[in-house]
């Protein structure tokens, strides 16, 4: 029994290779460009909302809304959030 545990949990054991192979397969199947696009869109929108909230300038607020509308028209659905 100890020998089996040593094989499965050892540094060169089957378990670690299985975990690494599984993670590599999962990460290889993810559509990274879509995830990065959505992340950047959310960051940009968060920054623009922060900028809109810290200023009382109507021009800045209108510009932020225009940029958001352009992102929505460019088929970036996360710009609505």
mmCIF file of the N, C-alpha and C atoms, coordinates in Angstrom:
data_MODEL
# 
_entry.id   MODEL 
# 
loop_
_atom_site.group_PDB 
_atom_site.id 
_atom_site.type_symbol 
_atom_site.label_atom_id 
_atom_site.label_alt_id 
_atom_site.label_comp_id 
_atom_site.label_asym_id 
_atom_site.label_entity_id 
_atom_site.label_seq_id 
_atom_site.pdbx_PDB_ins_code 
_atom_site.Cartn_x 
_atom_site.Cartn_y 
_atom_site.Cartn_z 
_atom_site.occupancy 
_atom_site.B_iso_or_equiv 
_atom_site.pdbx_formal_charge 
_atom_site.auth_seq_id 
_atom_site.auth_comp_id 
_atom_site.auth_asym_id 
_atom_site.auth_atom_id 
_atom_site.pdbx_PDB_model_num 
ATOM 1   N N  . UNK A 1 1  ? 0.822   -1.194 0.000   1.00 0.00 ? 1  UNK A N  1 
ATOM 2   C CA . UNK A 1 1  ? 0.000   0.000  0.000   1.00 0.00 ? 1  UNK A CA 1 
ATOM 3   C C  . UNK A 1 1  ? 0.866   1.257  0.000   1.00 0.00 ? 1  UNK A C  1 
ATOM 4   N N  . UNK A 1 2  ? 1.902   1.260  0.811   1.00 0.00 ? 2  UNK A N  1 
ATOM 5   C CA . UNK A 1 2  ? 2.784   2.422  0.860   1.00 0.00 ? 2  UNK A CA 1 
ATOM 6   C C  . UNK A 1 2  ? 3.483   2.633  -0.481  1.00 0.00 ? 2  UNK A C  1 
ATOM 7   N N  . UNK A 1 3  ? 3.764   1.534  -1.127  1.00 0.00 ? 3  UNK A N  1 
ATOM 8   C CA . UNK A 1 3  ? 4.430   1.628  -2.425  1.00 0.00 ? 3  UNK A CA 1 
ATOM 9   C C  . UNK A 1 3  ? 3.497   2.271  -3.460  1.00 0.00 ? 3  UNK A C  1 
ATOM 10  N N  . UNK A 1 4  ? 2.217   1.916  -3.427  1.00 0.00 ? 4  UNK A N  1 
ATOM 11  C CA . UNK A 1 4  ? 1.241   2.505  -4.337  1.00 0.00 ? 4  UNK A CA 1 
ATOM 12  C C  . UNK A 1 4  ? 1.081   3.998  -4.077  1.00 0.00 ? 4  UNK A C  1 
ATOM 13  N N  . UNK A 1 5  ? 1.009   4.374  -2.805  1.00 0.00 ? 5  UNK A N  1 
ATOM 14  C CA . UNK A 1 5  ? 0.901   5.795  -2.450  1.00 0.00 ? 5  UNK A CA 1 
ATOM 15  C C  . UNK A 1 5  ? 2.139   6.547  -2.913  1.00 0.00 ? 5  UNK A C  1 
ATOM 16  N N  . UNK A 1 6  ? 3.298   5.929  -2.753  1.00 0.00 ? 6  UNK A N  1 
ATOM 17  C CA . UNK A 1 6  ? 4.531   6.573  -3.177  1.00 0.00 ? 6  UNK A CA 1 
ATOM 18  C C  . UNK A 1 6  ? 4.546   6.771  -4.691  1.00 0.00 ? 6  UNK A C  1 
ATOM 19  N N  . UNK A 1 7  ? 4.046   5.785  -5.427  1.00 0.00 ? 7  UNK A N  1 
ATOM 20  C CA . UNK A 1 7  ? 4.004   5.899  -6.887  1.00 0.00 ? 7  UNK A CA 1 
ATOM 21  C C  . UNK A 1 7  ? 3.032   7.004  -7.308  1.00 0.00 ? 7  UNK A C  1 
ATOM 22  N N  . UNK A 1 8  ? 1.861   7.048  -6.670  1.00 0.00 ? 8  UNK A N  1 
ATOM 23  C CA . UNK A 1 8  ? 0.840   8.025  -7.061  1.00 0.00 ? 8  UNK A CA 1 
ATOM 24  C C  . UNK A 1 8  ? 1.165   9.439  -6.620  1.00 0.00 ? 8  UNK A C  1 
ATOM 25  N N  . UNK A 1 9  ? 1.776   9.602  -5.440  1.00 0.00 ? 9  UNK A N  1 
ATOM 26  C CA . UNK A 1 9  ? 1.990   10.936 -4.884  1.00 0.00 ? 9  UNK A CA 1 
ATOM 27  C C  . UNK A 1 9  ? 3.430   11.403 -4.950  1.00 0.00 ? 9  UNK A C  1 
ATOM 28  N N  . UNK A 1 10 ? 4.332   10.600 -5.428  1.00 0.00 ? 10 UNK A N  1 
ATOM 29  C CA . UNK A 1 10 ? 5.739   10.981 -5.483  1.00 0.00 ? 10 UNK A CA 1 
ATOM 30  C C  . UNK A 1 10 ? 5.982   12.103 -6.466  1.00 0.00 ? 10 UNK A C  1 
ATOM 31  N N  . UNK A 1 11 ? 7.201   12.637 -6.423  1.00 0.00 ? 11 UNK A N  1 
ATOM 32  C CA . UNK A 1 11 ? 7.518   13.774 -7.290  1.00 0.00 ? 11 UNK A CA 1 
ATOM 33  C C  . UNK A 1 11 ? 7.468   13.397 -8.758  1.00 0.00 ? 11 UNK A C  1 
ATOM 34  N N  . UNK A 1 12 ? 7.801   12.180 -9.082  1.00 0.00 ? 12 UNK A N  1 
ATOM 35  C CA . UNK A 1 12 ? 7.709   11.741 -10.467 1.00 0.00 ? 12 UNK A CA 1 
ATOM 36  C C  . UNK A 1 12 ? 6.529   10.823 -10.673 1.00 0.00 ? 12 UNK A C  1 
ATOM 37  N N  . UNK A 1 13 ? 5.555   10.892 -9.748  1.00 0.00 ? 13 UNK A N  1 
ATOM 38  C CA . UNK A 1 13 ? 4.452   9.947  -9.747  1.00 0.00 ? 13 UNK A CA 1 
ATOM 39  C C  . UNK A 1 13 ? 3.426   10.198 -10.833 1.00 0.00 ? 13 UNK A C  1 
ATOM 40  N N  . UNK A 1 14 ? 2.551   9.277  -10.974 1.00 0.00 ? 14 UNK A N  1 
ATOM 41  C CA . UNK A 1 14 ? 1.508   9.335  -11.982 1.00 0.00 ? 14 UNK A CA 1 
ATOM 42  C C  . UNK A 1 14 ? 0.525   10.475 -11.748 1.00 0.00 ? 14 UNK A C  1 
ATOM 43  N N  . UNK A 1 15 ? 0.250   10.782 -10.494 1.00 0.00 ? 15 UNK A N  1 
ATOM 44  C CA . UNK A 1 15 ? -0.749  11.799 -10.168 1.00 0.00 ? 15 UNK A CA 1 
ATOM 45  C C  . UNK A 1 15 ? -0.337  13.173 -10.688 1.00 0.00 ? 15 UNK A C  1 
ATOM 46  N N  . UNK A 1 16 ? 0.909   13.546 -10.469 1.00 0.00 ? 16 UNK A N  1 
ATOM 47  C CA . UNK A 1 16 ? 1.348   14.873 -10.906 1.00 0.00 ? 16 UNK A CA 1 
ATOM 48  C C  . UNK A 1 16 ? 1.341   14.984 -12.419 1.00 0.00 ? 16 UNK A C  1 
ATOM 49  N N  . UNK A 1 17 ? 1.752   13.930 -13.093 1.00 0.00 ? 17 UNK A N  1 
ATOM 50  C CA . UNK A 1 17 ? 1.710   13.950 -14.557 1.00 0.00 ? 17 UNK A CA 1 
ATOM 51  C C  . UNK A 1 17 ? 0.266   14.047 -15.049 1.00 0.00 ? 17 UNK A C  1 
ATOM 52  N N  . UNK A 1 18 ? -0.622  13.344 -14.387 1.00 0.00 ? 18 UNK A N  1 
ATOM 53  C CA . UNK A 1 18 ? -2.034  13.394 -14.766 1.00 0.00 ? 18 UNK A CA 1 
ATOM 54  C C  . UNK A 1 18 ? -2.606  14.795 -14.559 1.00 0.00 ? 18 UNK A C  1 
ATOM 55  N N  . UNK A 1 19 ? -2.267  15.411 -13.441 1.00 0.00 ? 19 UNK A N  1 
ATOM 56  C CA . UNK A 1 19 ? -2.751  16.770 -13.147 1.00 0.00 ? 19 UNK A CA 1 
ATOM 57  C C  . UNK A 1 19 ? -2.229  17.755 -14.191 1.00 0.00 ? 19 UNK A C  1 
ATOM 58  N N  . UNK A 1 20 ? -0.934  17.670 -14.498 1.00 0.00 ? 20 UNK A N  1 
ATOM 59  C CA . UNK A 1 20 ? -0.361  18.594 -15.478 1.00 0.00 ? 20 UNK A CA 1 
ATOM 60  C C  . UNK A 1 20 ? -0.942  18.365 -16.867 1.00 0.00 ? 20 UNK A C  1 
ATOM 61  N N  . UNK A 1 21 ? -1.124  17.123 -17.252 1.00 0.00 ? 21 UNK A N  1 
ATOM 62  C CA . UNK A 1 21 ? -1.722  16.828 -18.558 1.00 0.00 ? 21 UNK A CA 1 
ATOM 63  C C  . UNK A 1 21 ? -3.158  17.321 -18.632 1.00 0.00 ? 21 UNK A C  1 
ATOM 64  N N  . UNK A 1 22 ? -3.903  17.167 -17.548 1.00 0.00 ? 22 UNK A N  1 
ATOM 65  C CA . UNK A 1 22 ? -5.290  17.631 -17.510 1.00 0.00 ? 22 UNK A CA 1 
ATOM 66  C C  . UNK A 1 22 ? -5.353  19.153 -17.624 1.00 0.00 ? 22 UNK A C  1 
ATOM 67  N N  . UNK A 1 23 ? -4.522  19.849 -16.863 1.00 0.00 ? 23 UNK A N  1 
ATOM 68  C CA . UNK A 1 23 ? -4.501  21.319 -16.929 1.00 0.00 ? 23 UNK A CA 1 
ATOM 69  C C  . UNK A 1 23 ? -4.081  21.806 -18.312 1.00 0.00 ? 23 UNK A C  1 
ATOM 70  N N  . UNK A 1 24 ? -3.111  21.144 -18.904 1.00 0.00 ? 24 UNK A N  1 
ATOM 71  C CA . UNK A 1 24 ? -2.662  21.538 -20.241 1.00 0.00 ? 24 UNK A CA 1 
ATOM 72  C C  . UNK A 1 24 ? -3.793  21.349 -21.260 1.00 0.00 ? 24 UNK A C  1 
ATOM 73  N N  . UNK A 1 25 ? -4.538  20.269 -21.123 1.00 0.00 ? 25 UNK A N  1 
ATOM 74  C CA . UNK A 1 25 ? -5.653  20.028 -22.049 1.00 0.00 ? 25 UNK A CA 1 
ATOM 75  C C  . UNK A 1 25 ? -6.755  21.064 -21.866 1.00 0.00 ? 25 UNK A C  1 
ATOM 76  N N  . UNK A 1 26 ? -7.056  21.395 -20.619 1.00 0.00 ? 26 UNK A N  1 
ATOM 77  C CA . UNK A 1 26 ? -8.104  22.380 -20.345 1.00 0.00 ? 26 UNK A CA 1 
ATOM 78  C C  . UNK A 1 26 ? -7.687  23.758 -20.856 1.00 0.00 ? 26 UNK A C  1 
ATOM 79  N N  . UNK A 1 27 ? -6.458  24.162 -20.552 1.00 0.00 ? 27 UNK A N  1 
ATOM 80  C CA . UNK A 1 27 ? -5.990  25.481 -20.980 1.00 0.00 ? 27 UNK A CA 1 
ATOM 81  C C  . UNK A 1 27 ? -5.837  25.554 -22.488 1.00 0.00 ? 27 UNK A C  1 
ATOM 82  N N  . UNK A 1 28 ? -5.563  24.438 -23.130 1.00 0.00 ? 28 UNK A N  1 
ATOM 83  C CA . UNK A 1 28 ? -5.430  24.428 -24.582 1.00 0.00 ? 28 UNK A CA 1 
ATOM 84  C C  . UNK A 1 28 ? -6.757  24.571 -25.303 1.00 0.00 ? 28 UNK A C  1 
ATOM 85  N N  . UNK A 1 29 ? -7.845  24.230 -24.644 1.00 0.00 ? 29 UNK A N  1 
ATOM 86  C CA . UNK A 1 29 ? -9.158  24.298 -25.280 1.00 0.00 ? 29 UNK A CA 1 
ATOM 87  C C  . UNK A 1 29 ? -9.861  25.629 -25.064 1.00 0.00 ? 29 UNK A C  1 
ATOM 88  N N  . UNK A 1 30 ? -9.324  26.471 -24.218 1.00 0.00 ? 30 UNK A N  1 
ATOM 89  C CA . UNK A 1 30 ? -9.948  27.756 -23.920 1.00 0.00 ? 30 UNK A CA 1 
ATOM 90  C C  . UNK A 1 30 ? -9.680  28.734 -25.067 1.00 0.00 ? 30 UNK A C  1 
ATOM 91  N N  . UNK A 1 31 ? -10.692 29.454 -25.443 1.00 0.00 ? 31 UNK A N  1 
ATOM 92  C CA . UNK A 1 31 ? -10.557 30.472 -26.494 1.00 0.00 ? 31 UNK A CA 1 
ATOM 93  C C  . UNK A 1 31 ? -9.997  31.746 -25.860 1.00 0.00 ? 31 UNK A C  1 
ATOM 94  N N  . UNK A 1 32 ? -8.694  31.829 -25.760 1.00 0.00 ? 32 UNK A N  1 
ATOM 95  C CA . UNK A 1 32 ? -8.042  32.936 -25.064 1.00 0.00 ? 32 UNK A CA 1 
ATOM 96  C C  . UNK A 1 32 ? -8.319  34.297 -25.681 1.00 0.00 ? 32 UNK A C  1 
ATOM 97  N N  . UNK A 1 33 ? -8.356  34.448 -26.987 1.00 0.00 ? 33 UNK A N  1 
ATOM 98  C CA . UNK A 1 33 ? -8.640  35.792 -27.529 1.00 0.00 ? 33 UNK A CA 1 
ATOM 99  C C  . UNK A 1 33 ? -9.986  36.348 -27.071 1.00 0.00 ? 33 UNK A C  1 
ATOM 100 N N  . UNK A 1 34 ? -10.980 35.485 -26.962 1.00 0.00 ? 34 UNK A N  1 
ATOM 101 C CA . UNK A 1 34 ? -12.300 35.948 -26.502 1.00 0.00 ? 34 UNK A CA 1 
ATOM 102 C C  . UNK A 1 34 ? -12.238 36.376 -25.045 1.00 0.00 ? 34 UNK A C  1 
ATOM 103 N N  . UNK A 1 35 ? -11.556 35.593 -24.221 1.00 0.00 ? 35 UNK A N  1 
ATOM 104 C CA . UNK A 1 35 ? -11.448 35.929 -22.792 1.00 0.00 ? 35 UNK A CA 1 
ATOM 105 C C  . UNK A 1 35 ? -10.681 37.233 -22.609 1.00 0.00 ? 35 UNK A C  1 
ATOM 106 N N  . UNK A 1 36 ? -9.601  37.404 -23.340 1.00 0.00 ? 36 UNK A N  1 
ATOM 107 C CA . UNK A 1 36 ? -8.811  38.636 -23.222 1.00 0.00 ? 36 UNK A CA 1 
ATOM 108 C C  . UNK A 1 36 ? -9.613  39.833 -23.719 1.00 0.00 ? 36 UNK A C  1 
ATOM 109 N N  . UNK A 1 37 ? -10.355 39.651 -24.813 1.00 0.00 ? 37 UNK A N  1 
ATOM 110 C CA . UNK A 1 37 ? -11.189 40.737 -25.337 1.00 0.00 ? 37 UNK A CA 1 
ATOM 111 C C  . UNK A 1 37 ? -12.233 41.167 -24.314 1.00 0.00 ? 37 UNK A C  1 
ATOM 112 N N  . UNK A 1 38 ? -12.887 40.205 -23.695 1.00 0.00 ? 38 UNK A N  1 
ATOM 113 C CA . UNK A 1 38 ? -13.909 40.537 -22.698 1.00 0.00 ? 38 UNK A CA 1 
ATOM 114 C C  . UNK A 1 38 ? -13.289 41.180 -21.463 1.00 0.00 ? 38 UNK A C  1 
ATOM 115 N N  . UNK A 1 39 ? -12.133 40.693 -21.043 1.00 0.00 ? 39 UNK A N  1 
ATOM 116 C CA . UNK A 1 39 ? -11.454 41.283 -19.890 1.00 0.00 ? 39 UNK A CA 1 
ATOM 117 C C  . UNK A 1 39 ? -11.078 42.730 -20.168 1.00 0.00 ? 39 UNK A C  1 
ATOM 118 N N  . UNK A 1 40 ? -10.476 42.973 -21.328 1.00 0.00 ? 40 UNK A N  1 
ATOM 119 C CA . UNK A 1 40 ? -10.083 44.343 -21.665 1.00 0.00 ? 40 UNK A CA 1 
ATOM 120 C C  . UNK A 1 40 ? -11.288 45.257 -21.818 1.00 0.00 ? 40 UNK A C  1 
ATOM 121 N N  . UNK A 1 41 ? -12.370 44.735 -22.394 1.00 0.00 ? 41 UNK A N  1 
ATOM 122 C CA . UNK A 1 41 ? -13.588 45.547 -22.535 1.00 0.00 ? 41 UNK A CA 1 
ATOM 123 C C  . UNK A 1 41 ? -14.119 45.933 -21.165 1.00 0.00 ? 41 UNK A C  1 
ATOM 124 N N  . UNK A 1 42 ? -14.164 44.988 -20.252 1.00 0.00 ? 42 UNK A N  1 
ATOM 125 C CA . UNK A 1 42 ? -14.659 45.284 -18.900 1.00 0.00 ? 42 UNK A CA 1 
ATOM 126 C C  . UNK A 1 42 ? -13.756 46.269 -18.183 1.00 0.00 ? 42 UNK A C  1 
ATOM 127 N N  . UNK A 1 43 ? -12.440 46.130 -18.358 1.00 0.00 ? 43 UNK A N  1 
ATOM 128 C CA . UNK A 1 43 ? -11.521 47.085 -17.728 1.00 0.00 ? 43 UNK A CA 1 
ATOM 129 C C  . UNK A 1 43 ? -11.699 48.486 -18.287 1.00 0.00 ? 43 UNK A C  1 
ATOM 130 N N  . UNK A 1 44 ? -11.843 48.590 -19.589 1.00 0.00 ? 44 UNK A N  1 
ATOM 131 C CA . UNK A 1 44 ? -12.036 49.903 -20.224 1.00 0.00 ? 44 UNK A CA 1 
ATOM 132 C C  . UNK A 1 44 ? -13.341 50.538 -19.754 1.00 0.00 ? 44 UNK A C  1 
ATOM 133 N N  . UNK A 1 45 ? -14.414 49.762 -19.724 1.00 0.00 ? 45 UNK A N  1 
ATOM 134 C CA . UNK A 1 45 ? -15.703 50.287 -19.278 1.00 0.00 ? 45 UNK A CA 1 
ATOM 135 C C  . UNK A 1 45 ? -15.639 50.697 -17.817 1.00 0.00 ? 45 UNK A C  1 
ATOM 136 N N  . UNK A 1 46 ? -14.967 49.903 -16.988 1.00 0.00 ? 46 UNK A N  1 
ATOM 137 C CA . UNK A 1 46 ? -14.836 50.274 -15.571 1.00 0.00 ? 46 UNK A CA 1 
ATOM 138 C C  . UNK A 1 46 ? -14.082 51.583 -15.422 1.00 0.00 ? 46 UNK A C  1 
ATOM 139 N N  . UNK A 1 47 ? -12.992 51.732 -16.192 1.00 0.00 ? 47 UNK A N  1 
ATOM 140 C CA . UNK A 1 47 ? -12.232 52.972 -16.132 1.00 0.00 ? 47 UNK A CA 1 
ATOM 141 C C  . UNK A 1 47 ? -13.063 54.157 -16.611 1.00 0.00 ? 47 UNK A C  1 
ATOM 142 N N  . UNK A 1 48 ? -13.806 53.974 -17.697 1.00 0.00 ? 48 UNK A N  1 
ATOM 143 C CA . UNK A 1 48 ? -14.634 55.062 -18.218 1.00 0.00 ? 48 UNK A CA 1 
ATOM 144 C C  . UNK A 1 48 ? -15.746 55.437 -17.239 1.00 0.00 ? 48 UNK A C  1 
ATOM 145 N N  . UNK A 1 49 ? -16.348 54.451 -16.598 1.00 0.00 ? 49 UNK A N  1 
ATOM 146 C CA . UNK A 1 49 ? -17.372 54.761 -15.585 1.00 0.00 ? 49 UNK A CA 1 
ATOM 147 C C  . UNK A 1 49 ? -16.761 55.506 -14.404 1.00 0.00 ? 49 UNK A C  1 
ATOM 148 N N  . UNK A 1 50 ? -15.563 55.109 -14.012 1.00 0.00 ? 50 UNK A N  1 
ATOM 149 C CA . UNK A 1 50 ? -14.875 55.807 -12.920 1.00 0.00 ? 50 UNK A CA 1 
ATOM 150 C C  . UNK A 1 50 ? -14.580 57.248 -13.336 1.00 0.00 ? 50 UNK A C  1 
ATOM 151 N N  . UNK A 1 51 ? -14.111 57.430 -14.563 1.00 0.00 ? 51 UNK A N  1 
ATOM 152 C CA . UNK A 1 51 ? -13.815 58.769 -15.064 1.00 0.00 ? 51 UNK A CA 1 
ATOM 153 C C  . UNK A 1 51 ? -15.077 59.618 -15.126 1.00 0.00 ? 51 UNK A C  1 
ATOM 154 N N  . UNK A 1 52 ? -16.169 59.020 -15.568 1.00 0.00 ? 52 UNK A N  1 
ATOM 155 C CA . UNK A 1 52 ? -17.443 59.743 -15.652 1.00 0.00 ? 52 UNK A CA 1 
ATOM 156 C C  . UNK A 1 52 ? -17.916 60.158 -14.259 1.00 0.00 ? 52 UNK A C  1 
ATOM 157 N N  . UNK A 1 53 ? -17.710 59.301 -13.273 1.00 0.00 ? 53 UNK A N  1 
ATOM 158 C CA . UNK A 1 53 ? -18.198 59.579 -11.919 1.00 0.00 ? 53 UNK A CA 1 
ATOM 159 C C  . UNK A 1 53 ? -17.364 60.609 -11.174 1.00 0.00 ? 53 UNK A C  1 
ATOM 160 N N  . UNK A 1 54 ? -16.078 60.746 -11.517 1.00 0.00 ? 54 UNK A N  1 
ATOM 161 C CA . UNK A 1 54 ? -15.251 61.679 -10.748 1.00 0.00 ? 54 UNK A CA 1 
ATOM 162 C C  . UNK A 1 54 ? -15.305 63.100 -11.292 1.00 0.00 ? 54 UNK A C  1 
ATOM 163 N N  . UNK A 1 55 ? -15.910 63.291 -12.437 1.00 0.00 ? 55 UNK A N  1 
ATOM 164 C CA . UNK A 1 55 ? -15.942 64.628 -13.024 1.00 0.00 ? 55 UNK A CA 1 
ATOM 165 C C  . UNK A 1 55 ? -17.383 65.127 -13.138 1.00 0.00 ? 55 UNK A C  1 
ATOM 166 N N  . UNK A 1 56 ? -17.504 66.421 -13.109 1.00 0.00 ? 56 UNK A N  1 
ATOM 167 C CA . UNK A 1 56 ? -18.826 67.031 -13.305 1.00 0.00 ? 56 UNK A CA 1 
ATOM 168 C C  . UNK A 1 56 ? -18.930 67.661 -14.687 1.00 0.00 ? 56 UNK A C  1 
ATOM 169 N N  . UNK A 1 57 ? -17.908 67.476 -15.475 1.00 0.00 ? 57 UNK A N  1 
ATOM 170 C CA . UNK A 1 57 ? -17.868 68.046 -16.819 1.00 0.00 ? 57 UNK A CA 1 
ATOM 171 C C  . UNK A 1 57 ? -18.824 67.268 -17.724 1.00 0.00 ? 57 UNK A C  1 
ATOM 172 N N  . UNK A 1 58 ? -19.788 67.958 -18.305 1.00 0.00 ? 58 UNK A N  1 
ATOM 173 C CA . UNK A 1 58 ? -20.773 67.310 -19.174 1.00 0.00 ? 58 UNK A CA 1 
ATOM 174 C C  . UNK A 1 58 ? -20.139 66.760 -20.446 1.00 0.00 ? 58 UNK A C  1 
ATOM 175 N N  . UNK A 1 59 ? -19.105 67.412 -20.937 1.00 0.00 ? 59 UNK A N  1 
ATOM 176 C CA . UNK A 1 59 ? -18.440 66.948 -22.155 1.00 0.00 ? 59 UNK A CA 1 
ATOM 177 C C  . UNK A 1 59 ? -17.779 65.593 -21.893 1.00 0.00 ? 59 UNK A C  1 
ATOM 178 N N  . UNK A 1 60 ? -17.126 65.465 -20.776 1.00 0.00 ? 60 UNK A N  1 
ATOM 179 C CA . UNK A 1 60 ? -16.485 64.191 -20.427 1.00 0.00 ? 60 UNK A CA 1 
ATOM 180 C C  . UNK A 1 60 ? -17.525 63.103 -20.274 1.00 0.00 ? 60 UNK A C  1 
ATOM 181 N N  . UNK A 1 61 ? -18.625 63.395 -19.609 1.00 0.00 ? 61 UNK A N  1 
ATOM 182 C CA . UNK A 1 61 ? -19.668 62.390 -19.420 1.00 0.00 ? 61 UNK A CA 1 
ATOM 183 C C  . UNK A 1 61 ? -20.279 61.966 -20.750 1.00 0.00 ? 61 UNK A C  1 
ATOM 184 N N  . UNK A 1 62 ? -20.493 62.919 -21.642 1.00 0.00 ? 62 UNK A N  1 
ATOM 185 C CA . UNK A 1 62 ? -21.043 62.591 -22.962 1.00 0.00 ? 62 UNK A CA 1 
ATOM 186 C C  . UNK A 1 62 ? -20.048 61.779 -23.786 1.00 0.00 ? 62 UNK A C  1 
ATOM 187 N N  . UNK A 1 63 ? -18.770 62.104 -23.656 1.00 0.00 ? 63 UNK A N  1 
ATOM 188 C CA . UNK A 1 63 ? -17.742 61.367 -24.383 1.00 0.00 ? 63 UNK A CA 1 
ATOM 189 C C  . UNK A 1 63 ? -17.671 59.923 -23.914 1.00 0.00 ? 63 UNK A C  1 
ATOM 190 N N  . UNK A 1 64 ? -17.770 59.724 -22.620 1.00 0.00 ? 64 UNK A N  1 
ATOM 191 C CA . UNK A 1 64 ? -17.764 58.370 -22.072 1.00 0.00 ? 64 UNK A CA 1 
ATOM 192 C C  . UNK A 1 64 ? -18.945 57.574 -22.622 1.00 0.00 ? 64 UNK A C  1 
ATOM 193 N N  . UNK A 1 65 ? -20.100 58.181 -22.651 1.00 0.00 ? 65 UNK A N  1 
ATOM 194 C CA . UNK A 1 65 ? -21.282 57.490 -23.186 1.00 0.00 ? 65 UNK A CA 1 
ATOM 195 C C  . UNK A 1 65 ? -21.122 57.187 -24.676 1.00 0.00 ? 65 UNK A C  1 
ATOM 196 N N  . UNK A 1 66 ? -20.518 58.105 -25.426 1.00 0.00 ? 66 UNK A N  1 
ATOM 197 C CA . UNK A 1 66 ? -20.277 57.866 -26.853 1.00 0.00 ? 66 UNK A CA 1 
ATOM 198 C C  . UNK A 1 66 ? -19.314 56.700 -27.070 1.00 0.00 ? 66 UNK A C  1 
ATOM 199 N N  . UNK A 1 67 ? -18.271 56.650 -26.283 1.00 0.00 ? 67 UNK A N  1 
ATOM 200 C CA . UNK A 1 67 ? -17.307 55.552 -26.402 1.00 0.00 ? 67 UNK A CA 1 
ATOM 201 C C  . UNK A 1 67 ? -17.975 54.222 -26.072 1.00 0.00 ? 67 UNK A C  1 
ATOM 202 N N  . UNK A 1 68 ? -18.779 54.211 -25.037 1.00 0.00 ? 68 UNK A N  1 
ATOM 203 C CA . UNK A 1 68 ? -19.495 52.988 -24.665 1.00 0.00 ? 68 UNK A CA 1 
ATOM 204 C C  . UNK A 1 68 ? -20.427 52.544 -25.801 1.00 0.00 ? 68 UNK A C  1 
ATOM 205 N N  . UNK A 1 69 ? -21.144 53.500 -26.391 1.00 0.00 ? 69 UNK A N  1 
ATOM 206 C CA . UNK A 1 69 ? -22.040 53.170 -27.501 1.00 0.00 ? 69 UNK A CA 1 
ATOM 207 C C  . UNK A 1 69 ? -21.276 52.629 -28.709 1.00 0.00 ? 69 UNK A C  1 
ATOM 208 N N  . UNK A 1 70 ? -20.109 53.197 -28.976 1.00 0.00 ? 70 UNK A N  1 
ATOM 209 C CA . UNK A 1 70 ? -19.295 52.704 -30.082 1.00 0.00 ? 70 UNK A CA 1 
ATOM 210 C C  . UNK A 1 70 ? -18.815 51.284 -29.831 1.00 0.00 ? 70 UNK A C  1 
ATOM 211 N N  . UNK A 1 71 ? -18.455 50.978 -28.597 1.00 0.00 ? 71 UNK A N  1 
ATOM 212 C CA . UNK A 1 71 ? -18.030 49.616 -28.269 1.00 0.00 ? 71 UNK A CA 1 
ATOM 213 C C  . UNK A 1 71 ? -19.182 48.621 -28.426 1.00 0.00 ? 71 UNK A C  1 
ATOM 214 N N  . UNK A 1 72 ? -20.378 49.047 -28.064 1.00 0.00 ? 72 UNK A N  1 
ATOM 215 C CA . UNK A 1 72 ? -21.544 48.167 -28.231 1.00 0.00 ? 72 UNK A CA 1 
ATOM 216 C C  . UNK A 1 72 ? -21.815 47.938 -29.716 1.00 0.00 ? 72 UNK A C  1 
ATOM 217 N N  . UNK A 1 73 ? -21.705 48.998 -30.515 1.00 0.00 ? 73 UNK A N  1 
ATOM 218 C CA . UNK A 1 73 ? -21.913 48.847 -31.965 1.00 0.00 ? 73 UNK A CA 1 
ATOM 219 C C  . UNK A 1 73 ? -20.834 47.989 -32.611 1.00 0.00 ? 73 UNK A C  1 
ATOM 220 N N  . UNK A 1 74 ? -19.664 47.931 -31.992 1.00 0.00 ? 74 UNK A N  1 
ATOM 221 C CA . UNK A 1 74 ? -18.556 47.125 -32.519 1.00 0.00 ? 74 UNK A CA 1 
ATOM 222 C C  . UNK A 1 74 ? -18.682 45.662 -32.052 1.00 0.00 ? 74 UNK A C  1 
ATOM 223 N N  . UNK A 1 75 ? -19.863 45.274 -31.623 1.00 0.00 ? 75 UNK A N  1 
ATOM 224 C CA . UNK A 1 75 ? -20.183 43.915 -31.211 1.00 0.00 ? 75 UNK A CA 1 
ATOM 225 C C  . UNK A 1 75 ? -19.382 43.462 -29.994 1.00 0.00 ? 75 UNK A C  1 
ATOM 226 N N  . UNK A 1 76 ? -19.216 44.342 -29.044 1.00 0.00 ? 76 UNK A N  1 
ATOM 227 C CA . UNK A 1 76 ? -18.599 43.992 -27.771 1.00 0.00 ? 76 UNK A CA 1 
ATOM 228 C C  . UNK A 1 76 ? -19.704 44.035 -26.711 1.00 0.00 ? 76 UNK A C  1 
ATOM 229 N N  . UNK A 1 77 ? -20.404 42.928 -26.499 1.00 0.00 ? 77 UNK A N  1 
ATOM 230 C CA . UNK A 1 77 ? -21.582 42.941 -25.633 1.00 0.00 ? 77 UNK A CA 1 
ATOM 231 C C  . UNK A 1 77 ? -21.268 43.266 -24.181 1.00 0.00 ? 77 UNK A C  1 
ATOM 232 N N  . UNK A 1 78 ? -20.050 43.041 -23.760 1.00 0.00 ? 78 UNK A N  1 
ATOM 233 C CA . UNK A 1 78 ? -19.703 43.319 -22.362 1.00 0.00 ? 78 UNK A CA 1 
ATOM 234 C C  . UNK A 1 78 ? -19.576 44.810 -22.096 1.00 0.00 ? 78 UNK A C  1 
ATOM 235 N N  . UNK A 1 79 ? -19.649 45.637 -23.113 1.00 0.00 ? 79 UNK A N  1 
ATOM 236 C CA . UNK A 1 79 ? -19.581 47.085 -22.931 1.00 0.00 ? 79 UNK A CA 1 
ATOM 237 C C  . UNK A 1 79 ? -20.863 47.615 -22.317 1.00 0.00 ? 79 UNK A C  1 
ATOM 238 N N  . UNK A 1 80 ? -21.949 46.853 -22.369 1.00 0.00 ? 80 UNK A N  1 
ATOM 239 C CA . UNK A 1 80 ? -23.215 47.289 -21.772 1.00 0.00 ? 80 UNK A CA 1 
ATOM 240 C C  . UNK A 1 80 ? -23.175 47.191 -20.254 1.00 0.00 ? 80 UNK A C  1 
ATOM 241 N N  . UNK A 1 81 ? -22.349 46.312 -19.757 1.00 0.00 ? 81 UNK A N  1 
ATOM 242 C CA . UNK A 1 81 ? -22.340 46.044 -18.299 1.00 0.00 ? 81 UNK A CA 1 
ATOM 243 C C  . UNK A 1 81 ? -21.567 47.069 -17.543 1.00 0.00 ? 81 UNK A C  1 
# 
